[in-house]
Amino acid sequence: SEGEASFTLIDAIDAFVLLKNQDLNLNRIKSILYTGIVFPFFALFLIIIFFSVSPDNSRYANLGLYSFGGLLITLLTWGSLFASTKLATNGTMNPELAIVFPMFLLFVIAQSLYIKKIR
């Protein structure tokens, strides 16, 4: 959008390396890096979660309700993660708390549900 600087991941890495020794606030650069590197994994974690909670036999489940719930959870998760990335980019929230921590929670939930499913 107008008035907003756009960084690629390579630009953000170069800026981070250049500015980290100068005692500057690097939260915006870190949030751009985390958004580009960590944020896309939410889809993989949600796929694992949906696989883990899906019924083994479609005869015993209401697939319409399951699909609606999956769509609703996906949109709510994406929306909250997107909002937290924007808050981190604006400097309102710490990038590690806004981006990395929710992704770590999704990873832990996906891993625990997957392990429970395969046992």
DSSP file with accessible surface (Angstrom, degrees, kcal/mol):
  #  RESIDUE AA STRUCTURE BP1 BP2  ACC     N-H-->O    O-->H-N    N-H-->O    O-->H-N    TCO  KAPPA ALPHA  PHI   PSI    X-CA   Y-CA   Z-CA
    1    1 A S    >         0   0  123      0, 0.0     3,-1.4     0, 0.0     2,-0.1   0.000 360.0 360.0 360.0 170.6    0.0    0.0    0.0
    2    2 A E  T 3   +     0   0  197      1,-0.2     3,-0.1     3,-0.0     0, 0.0  -0.365 360.0  14.4 -72.1 135.9    1.0    3.6   -0.3
    3    3 A G  T 3  S+     0   0   88      1,-0.2     2,-0.5    -2,-0.1    -1,-0.2   0.541 100.5 110.7  81.7   6.4    3.5    4.9    2.3
    4    4 A E    <   -     0   0  101     -3,-1.4    -1,-0.2     2,-0.0     2,-0.2  -0.953  66.6-129.6-118.8 126.4    4.4    1.5    3.4
    5    5 A A        -     0   0   60     -2,-0.5     2,-0.5    -3,-0.1    -3,-0.0  -0.479  18.4-147.2 -73.5 139.9    7.9    0.1    2.7
    6    6 A S        -     0   0  113     -2,-0.2     2,-0.4     0, 0.0    -1,-0.0  -0.943  15.3-170.3-112.2 126.1    7.9   -3.4    1.2
    7    7 A F        -     0   0   74     -2,-0.5     2,-0.2     4,-0.0     3,-0.0  -0.906  13.4-145.5-114.1 143.9   10.8   -5.7    2.1
    8    8 A T     >  -     0   0   75     -2,-0.4     4,-2.3     1,-0.1     5,-0.2  -0.544  36.5-104.8 -90.8 169.8   11.7   -9.1    0.6
    9    9 A L  H  > S+     0   0   69      1,-0.2     4,-2.5     2,-0.2     5,-0.2   0.900 123.1  51.8 -62.7 -38.4   13.2  -11.7    2.9
   10   10 A I  H  > S+     0   0  117      2,-0.2     4,-2.6     1,-0.2    -1,-0.2   0.920 109.7  49.1 -65.7 -41.5   16.7  -11.1    1.4
   11   11 A D  H  > S+     0   0   75      1,-0.2     4,-2.6     2,-0.2    -1,-0.2   0.906 111.7  49.7 -61.8 -41.3   16.3   -7.3    2.1
   12   12 A A  H  X S+     0   0    1     -4,-2.3     4,-2.5     2,-0.2    -2,-0.2   0.902 111.2  48.2 -67.1 -40.0   15.2   -8.0    5.7
   13   13 A I  H  X S+     0   0   80     -4,-2.5     4,-2.6     2,-0.2     5,-0.2   0.937 113.0  48.2 -65.2 -45.0   18.2  -10.4    6.3
   14   14 A D  H  X S+     0   0   97     -4,-2.6     4,-2.3     1,-0.2    -2,-0.2   0.921 113.5  47.3 -60.6 -43.4   20.6   -7.8    4.9
   15   15 A A  H  X S+     0   0   20     -4,-2.6     4,-2.7     2,-0.2    -1,-0.2   0.901 111.5  51.0 -65.9 -39.7   19.1   -5.1    7.0
   16   16 A F  H  X S+     0   0   60     -4,-2.5     4,-1.7     2,-0.2    -2,-0.2   0.943 112.2  45.7 -63.7 -45.9   19.2   -7.2   10.1
   17   17 A V  H  < S+     0   0   86     -4,-2.6     4,-0.4     1,-0.2    -2,-0.2   0.910 116.8  46.2 -63.1 -40.6   22.8   -8.1    9.6
   18   18 A L  H  < S+     0   0  119     -4,-2.3     3,-0.3    -5,-0.2    -2,-0.2   0.897 121.2  34.7 -69.7 -39.6   23.7   -4.5    8.9
   19   19 A L  H ><>S+     0   0   42     -4,-2.7     3,-1.5    -5,-0.2     5,-0.8   0.560  91.1  87.6 -98.4  -7.9   21.8   -2.9   11.8
   20   20 A K  G ><5S+     0   0  108     -4,-1.7     3,-0.6     1,-0.3    -1,-0.2   0.814  91.4  48.4 -67.4 -27.0   22.1   -5.5   14.6
   21   21 A N  G 3 5S+     0   0  137     -4,-0.4    -1,-0.3    -3,-0.3    -2,-0.1   0.436  98.1  71.8 -89.3   2.2   25.4   -4.0   15.9
   22   22 A Q  G < 5S-     0   0  112     -3,-1.5    -1,-0.2     2,-0.1    -2,-0.1   0.231 104.0-116.5-104.4  13.6   24.1   -0.4   15.9
   23   23 A D  T < 5 +     0   0  162     -3,-0.6     2,-0.3     1,-0.2    -3,-0.1   0.866  64.7 145.8  56.2  40.6   21.7   -0.7   18.9
   24   24 A L      < -     0   0   93     -5,-0.8     2,-0.7     1,-0.0    -1,-0.2  -0.697  60.7 -95.4-102.3 160.0   18.6    0.0   16.7
   25   25 A N        +     0   0  128     -2,-0.3     3,-0.3     1,-0.1     4,-0.2  -0.651  40.0 179.1 -76.0 115.9   15.2   -1.4   17.2
   26   26 A L     >  +     0   0   23     -2,-0.7     4,-2.9     1,-0.2     5,-0.2   0.189  45.8 111.0-104.5  15.8   15.0   -4.3   14.9
   27   27 A N  H  > S+     0   0   42      1,-0.2     4,-2.5     2,-0.2     5,-0.2   0.882  78.1  49.5 -62.5 -39.4   11.4   -5.4   15.7
   28   28 A R  H  > S+     0   0   84     -3,-0.3     4,-2.0     2,-0.2    -1,-0.2   0.935 113.7  45.7 -65.5 -42.7   10.0   -4.5   12.3
   29   29 A I  H  > S+     0   0   18      2,-0.2     4,-2.4     1,-0.2    -2,-0.2   0.923 113.5  49.6 -66.5 -41.9   12.7   -6.3   10.5
   30   30 A K  H  X S+     0   0   46     -4,-2.9     4,-3.0     1,-0.2     5,-0.2   0.904 109.5  51.8 -64.1 -38.3   12.3   -9.3   12.7
   31   31 A S  H  X S+     0   0    0     -4,-2.5     4,-2.5    -5,-0.2    -1,-0.2   0.891 109.1  50.1 -67.6 -35.2    8.6   -9.3   12.2
   32   32 A I  H  X S+     0   0   28     -4,-2.0     4,-2.1     2,-0.2    -2,-0.2   0.929 113.1  47.0 -65.9 -41.6    9.1   -9.3    8.4
   33   33 A L  H  X S+     0   0   22     -4,-2.4     4,-2.5     2,-0.2     5,-0.4   0.940 114.2  46.2 -64.2 -46.6   11.5  -12.2    8.7
   34   34 A Y  H  X>S+     0   0   57     -4,-3.0     5,-1.9     1,-0.2     4,-1.9   0.887 111.4  52.6 -64.8 -38.0    9.2  -14.2   11.0
   35   35 A T  H  <5S+     0   0   41     -4,-2.5    -1,-0.2    -5,-0.2    -2,-0.2   0.903 115.5  40.5 -64.9 -39.1    6.2  -13.5    8.8
   36   36 A G  H  <5S+     0   0   33     -4,-2.1    -2,-0.2    -5,-0.2    -1,-0.2   0.828 128.5  28.2 -78.8 -30.2    8.1  -14.7    5.7
   37   37 A I  H  <5S+     0   0   86     -4,-2.5    -3,-0.2    -5,-0.2     4,-0.2   0.875 131.3  25.4 -99.8 -45.0    9.8  -17.7    7.3
   38   38 A V  T ><5S+     0   0   36     -4,-1.9     3,-1.6    -5,-0.4     4,-0.2   0.870 107.6  67.8 -93.1 -39.7    7.6  -18.9   10.2
   39   39 A F  T > <S+     0   0   25     -5,-1.9     3,-2.0     1,-0.3     4,-0.3   0.848  90.6  61.7 -57.2 -39.9    4.1  -17.8    9.3
   40   40 A P  T >> S+     0   0   77      0, 0.0     3,-1.1     0, 0.0     4,-0.6   0.761  89.6  72.5 -62.1 -18.6    3.5  -20.1    6.3
   41   41 A F  H <> S+     0   0  104     -3,-1.6     4,-2.3     1,-0.2     5,-0.2   0.619  74.0  82.8 -71.6  -9.8    3.9  -23.2    8.5
   42   42 A F  H <> S+     0   0   24     -3,-2.0     4,-2.5    -4,-0.2    -1,-0.2   0.884  87.8  55.0 -62.0 -32.6    0.5  -22.5   10.1
   43   43 A A  H <> S+     0   0   45     -3,-1.1     4,-2.3    -4,-0.3    -1,-0.2   0.932 107.8  47.7 -66.5 -42.8   -1.1  -24.3    7.1
   44   44 A L  H  X S+     0   0   86     -4,-0.6     4,-2.2     1,-0.2    -1,-0.2   0.926 112.5  49.1 -63.0 -43.6    1.0  -27.4    7.6
   45   45 A F  H  X S+     0   0   25     -4,-2.3     4,-2.4     1,-0.2    -2,-0.2   0.896 111.0  49.9 -66.0 -38.0    0.2  -27.5   11.3
   46   46 A L  H  X S+     0   0    7     -4,-2.5     4,-3.0     2,-0.2     5,-0.2   0.885 108.3  53.3 -67.8 -36.1   -3.5  -27.1   10.7
   47   47 A I  H  X S+     0   0  111     -4,-2.3     4,-2.5     2,-0.2    -2,-0.2   0.934 110.6  47.1 -62.0 -43.9   -3.4  -29.9    8.1
   48   48 A I  H  X S+     0   0   50     -4,-2.2     4,-2.3     2,-0.2    -2,-0.2   0.920 112.9  49.2 -63.9 -41.6   -1.8  -32.1   10.8
   49   49 A I  H  X S+     0   0   22     -4,-2.4     4,-1.7     2,-0.2    -2,-0.2   0.941 112.1  47.5 -63.7 -45.5   -4.4  -31.0   13.4
   50   50 A F  H  X S+     0   0   40     -4,-3.0     4,-0.9     1,-0.2    -1,-0.2   0.897 112.1  50.3 -65.4 -38.2   -7.3  -31.7   11.0
   51   51 A F  H  < S+     0   0  106     -4,-2.5     3,-0.4    -5,-0.2    -1,-0.2   0.910 110.1  51.5 -62.2 -40.5   -5.9  -35.1   10.1
   52   52 A S  H  < S+     0   0   13     -4,-2.3    -2,-0.2     1,-0.2    -1,-0.2   0.802 116.3  37.8 -69.8 -30.5   -5.5  -35.9   13.7
   53   53 A V  H  < S+     0   0   78     -4,-1.7    -1,-0.2    -5,-0.1    -2,-0.2   0.448  90.9 111.0-101.3   0.1   -9.1  -35.1   14.7
   54   54 A S  S  < S-     0   0   29     -4,-0.9     2,-0.1    -3,-0.4     4,-0.0  -0.429  77.4-102.7 -73.5 148.9  -10.7  -36.4   11.5
   55   55 A P        -     0   0   48      0, 0.0     3,-0.1     0, 0.0    -1,-0.1  -0.384  17.6-137.0 -70.5 146.2  -12.9  -39.5   11.9
   56   56 A D  S    S+     0   0  148      1,-0.2     2,-0.4    -2,-0.1    -2,-0.0   0.820  94.1  35.3 -71.2 -30.3  -11.4  -42.8   10.8
   57   57 A N  S >  S-     0   0   71      1,-0.1     3,-1.4    -3,-0.0    -1,-0.2  -0.987  70.2-149.0-129.3 125.3  -14.7  -43.8    9.1
   58   58 A S  G >  S+     0   0   75     -2,-0.4     3,-1.2     1,-0.3     5,-0.2   0.676  92.4  74.1 -68.5 -14.4  -17.0  -41.3    7.4
   59   59 A R  G 3  S+     0   0  197      1,-0.2    -1,-0.3     3,-0.1     4,-0.0   0.829  97.9  46.8 -65.6 -29.0  -20.0  -43.4    8.3
   60   60 A Y  G <  S+     0   0  181     -3,-1.4     2,-0.3     2,-0.0    -1,-0.2   0.241 107.4  66.1 -98.8  11.8  -19.7  -42.2   11.9
   61   61 A A  S <  S-     0   0   32     -3,-1.2     2,-1.0    -4,-0.1     3,-0.1  -0.965  77.2-123.3-135.8 152.7  -19.3  -38.5   11.3
   62   62 A N     >  -     0   0  109     -2,-0.3     4,-2.4     1,-0.2     5,-0.2  -0.817  28.1-169.9 -90.3  97.7  -21.2  -35.6    9.9
   63   63 A L  H  > S+     0   0   82     -2,-1.0     4,-2.6    -5,-0.2     5,-0.2   0.811  81.9  57.3 -66.2 -29.3  -18.8  -34.6    7.2
   64   64 A G  H  > S+     0   0   51      2,-0.2     4,-2.4     1,-0.2    -1,-0.2   0.938 110.5  43.4 -64.2 -44.1  -20.7  -31.4    6.4
   65   65 A L  H  > S+     0   0  114      2,-0.2     4,-2.7     1,-0.2    -2,-0.2   0.905 113.9  51.2 -67.5 -39.8  -20.3  -30.3   10.0
   66   66 A Y  H  X S+     0   0   72     -4,-2.4     4,-2.4     2,-0.2    -2,-0.2   0.919 111.9  47.1 -63.0 -43.1  -16.7  -31.4   10.1
   67   67 A S  H  X S+     0   0   76     -4,-2.6     4,-2.5     2,-0.2    -2,-0.2   0.917 112.6  49.2 -65.5 -42.8  -15.9  -29.4    6.9
   68   68 A F  H  X S+     0   0  125     -4,-2.4     4,-2.7     2,-0.2    -2,-0.2   0.929 112.3  48.3 -62.8 -44.4  -17.7  -26.3    8.2
   69   69 A G  H  X S+     0   0   24     -4,-2.7     4,-2.8     2,-0.2     5,-0.2   0.906 111.5  50.3 -62.4 -40.8  -15.8  -26.6   11.5
   70   70 A G  H  X S+     0   0   13     -4,-2.4     4,-2.3    -5,-0.2    -1,-0.2   0.915 112.0  47.1 -64.2 -41.9  -12.5  -27.0    9.7
   71   71 A L  H  X S+     0   0  108     -4,-2.5     4,-2.5     2,-0.2     5,-0.2   0.929 113.6  48.2 -64.9 -43.5  -13.2  -24.0    7.5
   72   72 A L  H  X S+     0   0   81     -4,-2.7     4,-2.5     2,-0.2     5,-0.2   0.936 113.1  47.1 -63.4 -44.9  -14.2  -21.9   10.4
   73   73 A I  H  X S+     0   0   84     -4,-2.8     4,-2.7     1,-0.2     5,-0.2   0.904 111.7  51.9 -64.8 -39.5  -11.1  -22.9   12.5
   74   74 A T  H  X S+     0   0   44     -4,-2.3     4,-2.9    -5,-0.2     5,-0.2   0.945 112.3  44.5 -63.0 -46.9   -8.9  -22.2    9.5
   75   75 A L  H  X S+     0   0  104     -4,-2.5     4,-2.6     2,-0.2    -2,-0.2   0.903 114.9  47.9 -66.3 -40.8  -10.2  -18.7    8.9
   76   76 A L  H  X S+     0   0  113     -4,-2.5     4,-2.4    -5,-0.2     5,-0.2   0.913 114.3  46.8 -66.3 -40.7  -10.2  -17.8   12.6
   77   77 A T  H  X S+     0   0   26     -4,-2.7     4,-2.5    -5,-0.2     5,-0.2   0.946 114.9  45.7 -65.6 -47.8   -6.6  -19.1   13.0
   78   78 A W  H  X S+     0   0  109     -4,-2.9     4,-2.9    -5,-0.2     5,-0.2   0.919 113.4  50.7 -62.0 -43.3   -5.4  -17.3    9.9
   79   79 A G  H  X S+     0   0   29     -4,-2.6     4,-2.5    -5,-0.2    -1,-0.2   0.920 112.2  45.3 -62.6 -43.1   -7.2  -14.1   10.8
   80   80 A S  H  X S+     0   0   72     -4,-2.4     4,-2.3     2,-0.2    -1,-0.2   0.909 115.6  47.0 -69.7 -38.5   -5.7  -14.0   14.3
   81   81 A L  H  X S+     0   0    8     -4,-2.5     4,-2.2    -5,-0.2    -2,-0.2   0.904 112.5  50.1 -67.7 -39.1   -2.2  -14.8   13.1
   82   82 A F  H  X S+     0   0   85     -4,-2.9     4,-2.1    -5,-0.2    -2,-0.2   0.927 111.4  48.6 -63.8 -43.8   -2.5  -12.2   10.3
   83   83 A A  H  X S+     0   0   50     -4,-2.5     4,-2.4     1,-0.2    -2,-0.2   0.910 111.0  50.3 -63.4 -40.5   -3.6   -9.6   12.8
   84   84 A S  H  X S+     0   0   15     -4,-2.3     4,-2.2     1,-0.2    -1,-0.2   0.875 108.4  52.4 -68.8 -32.9   -0.8  -10.5   15.2
   85   85 A T  H  X S+     0   0    5     -4,-2.2     4,-2.4     2,-0.2    -1,-0.2   0.909 110.3  48.6 -67.0 -37.8    1.7  -10.2   12.4
   86   86 A K  H  X S+     0   0   90     -4,-2.1     4,-2.1     2,-0.2     6,-0.2   0.895 111.1  50.0 -67.1 -39.6    0.4   -6.7   11.5
   87   87 A L  H  X>S+     0   0   71     -4,-2.4     5,-1.9     2,-0.2     6,-1.3   0.884 112.3  48.1 -65.1 -37.1    0.6   -5.7   15.2
   88   88 A A  H ><5S+     0   0    0     -4,-2.2     3,-0.8     4,-0.2    -2,-0.2   0.902 110.2  51.4 -69.2 -39.2    4.2   -7.0   15.3
   89   89 A T  H 3<5S+     0   0   21     -4,-2.4    -2,-0.2     1,-0.2    -1,-0.2   0.880 109.2  50.8 -66.3 -35.6    5.1   -5.1   12.1
   90   90 A N  H 3<5S-     0   0  114     -4,-2.1    -1,-0.2    -5,-0.2    -2,-0.2   0.594 117.1-114.3 -76.3 -11.5    3.7   -1.9   13.5
   91   91 A G  T <<5S+     0   0   48     -3,-0.8    -3,-0.2    -4,-0.5    -2,-0.1   0.530  85.7 116.6  91.8   5.9    5.7   -2.3   16.7
   92   92 A T  S   <S+     0   0  102     -5,-1.9     2,-0.3    -6,-0.2    -4,-0.2   0.868  78.9  30.7 -73.8 -36.5    2.7   -2.7   19.0
   93   93 A M  S    S-     0   0   62     -6,-1.3    -2,-0.2    -9,-0.2    -1,-0.1  -0.877  92.9 -99.3-122.2 155.5    3.6   -6.3   19.9
   94   94 A N     >  -     0   0   77     -2,-0.3     4,-2.7     1,-0.1     5,-0.3  -0.540  32.3-133.6 -68.0 131.3    6.9   -8.1   20.3
   95   95 A P  H  >>S+     0   0    0      0, 0.0     4,-2.4     0, 0.0     5,-1.1   0.865 104.9  51.8 -59.9 -37.1    7.5  -10.1   17.1
   96   96 A E  I  4>S+     0   0   57      3,-0.2     5,-2.6     1,-0.2    -2,-0.0   0.904 114.9  42.4 -65.8 -38.2    8.5  -13.2   19.1
   97   97 A L  I  45S+     0   0   99      3,-0.2    -1,-0.2    -3,-0.2   -13,-0.0   0.864 119.9  42.6 -75.7 -34.4    5.4  -13.0   21.1
   98   98 A A  I  <5S+     0   0    1     -4,-2.7    -2,-0.2     3,-0.1    -1,-0.2   0.800 132.9  11.5 -84.6 -29.7    3.1  -12.2   18.2
   99   99 A I  I  X5S+     0   0    1     -4,-2.4     4,-1.5    -5,-0.3    -3,-0.2   0.793 127.1  42.5-116.9 -52.3    4.4  -14.6   15.6
  100  100 A V  I  ><S+     0   0   51     -5,-1.1     4,-2.5     1,-0.2     5,-0.2   0.928 111.8  52.3 -71.2 -44.0    6.8  -17.2   16.9
  101  101 A F  H  ><S+     0   0  102     -5,-2.6     4,-2.5     2,-0.2     5,-0.2   0.936 110.3  46.4 -62.7 -47.6    4.9  -18.1   20.1
  102  102 A P  H  > S+     0   0   35      0, 0.0     4,-2.4     0, 0.0    -1,-0.2   0.904 113.9  50.0 -62.0 -35.3    1.5  -18.8   18.4
  103  103 A M  H  X S+     0   0    4     -4,-1.5     4,-2.3     2,-0.2    -2,-0.2   0.890 109.3  51.1 -68.8 -36.4    3.3  -20.9   15.8
  104  104 A F  H  X S+     0   0  115     -4,-2.5     4,-2.6     2,-0.2    -1,-0.2   0.913 109.5  50.9 -64.6 -40.7    5.1  -22.8   18.5
  105  105 A L  H  X S+     0   0   77     -4,-2.5     4,-2.7     2,-0.2    -2,-0.2   0.918 109.7  49.7 -62.6 -43.0    1.7  -23.4   20.2
  106  106 A L  H  X S+     0   0   20     -4,-2.4     4,-2.8     1,-0.2     5,-0.2   0.907 110.9  50.7 -60.8 -40.1    0.3  -24.7   16.9
  107  107 A F  H  X S+     0   0   84     -4,-2.3     4,-2.8     2,-0.2    -2,-0.2   0.934 111.2  47.1 -62.6 -46.2    3.3  -27.0   16.5
  108  108 A V  H  X S+     0   0   58     -4,-2.6     4,-2.7     2,-0.2     5,-0.2   0.926 114.3  47.2 -63.7 -42.9    2.9  -28.4   20.0
  109  109 A I  H  X S+     0   0   79     -4,-2.7     4,-2.6     2,-0.2     5,-0.3   0.940 114.1  47.2 -64.1 -45.4   -0.8  -29.0   19.5
  110  110 A A  H  X S+     0   0    1     -4,-2.8     4,-2.4    -5,-0.2    -2,-0.2   0.923 113.8  48.0 -62.5 -43.5   -0.3  -30.6   16.1
  111  111 A Q  H  X S+     0   0   93     -4,-2.8     4,-2.5    -5,-0.2     5,-0.2   0.933 113.2  46.3 -64.9 -44.9    2.5  -32.8   17.4
  112  112 A S  H  X S+     0   0   65     -4,-2.7     4,-2.2    -5,-0.2    -2,-0.2   0.912 114.6  46.9 -67.6 -40.2    0.6  -34.0   20.5
  113  113 A L  H  X S+     0   0   40     -4,-2.6     4,-2.1    -5,-0.2    -1,-0.2   0.897 112.8  50.1 -67.1 -38.1   -2.6  -34.7   18.5
  114  114 A Y  H  X S+     0   0  102     -4,-2.4     4,-2.3    -5,-0.3    -2,-0.2   0.929 110.8  48.4 -65.6 -44.0   -0.7  -36.5   15.8
  115  115 A I  H  X S+     0   0   59     -4,-2.5     4,-0.9     1,-0.2    -2,-0.2   0.916 112.2  49.6 -63.7 -39.5    1.1  -38.7   18.4
  116  116 A K  H  < S+     0   0  156     -4,-2.2     3,-0.3    -5,-0.2    -1,-0.2   0.884 110.7  51.4 -65.0 -36.1   -2.2  -39.4   20.1
  117  117 A K  H  < S+     0   0   54     -4,-2.1    -2,-0.2     1,-0.2    -1,-0.2   0.893 109.7  47.2 -69.3 -41.1   -3.7  -40.4   16.7
  118  118 A I  H  <        0   0  104     -4,-2.3    -1,-0.2    -5,-0.1    -2,-0.2   0.619 360.0 360.0 -81.5 -10.8   -1.0  -42.8   15.6
  119  119 A R     <        0   0  235     -4,-0.9    -3,-0.0    -3,-0.3    -4,-0.0  -0.391 360.0 360.0 -86.5 360.0   -1.0  -44.7   19.0
